[in-house]
Amino acid sequence: MRDNLREKLSEEITRKQFLQYLTGAVLMVLGLNNLISLLTGSRLEKHIYVHDAPAPGNNTSGFGNRSFGT
């Protein structure tokens, strides 16, 4: 097995083959990452942040509702 691996690593490959192997390796890493996060449930969800609503009767929006300099 070790000799077989050394033999494979010592073979010369073309640029096209190298790019194919590199693309396959990147896709495999991304796929494993997605699989692990799916199994562990730790996938980051997109959060929508909602600003706190003003108390009823307090109009805090609009031009001129704040004092100067704040």
Secondary structure, 3 states (H helix, E strand, C coil): CHHHHHHHHHCCCCHHHHHHHHHHHHHHHHHHHHHHHHHHCCCCCCCCCCCCCCCCCCCCCCCCCCCCCC
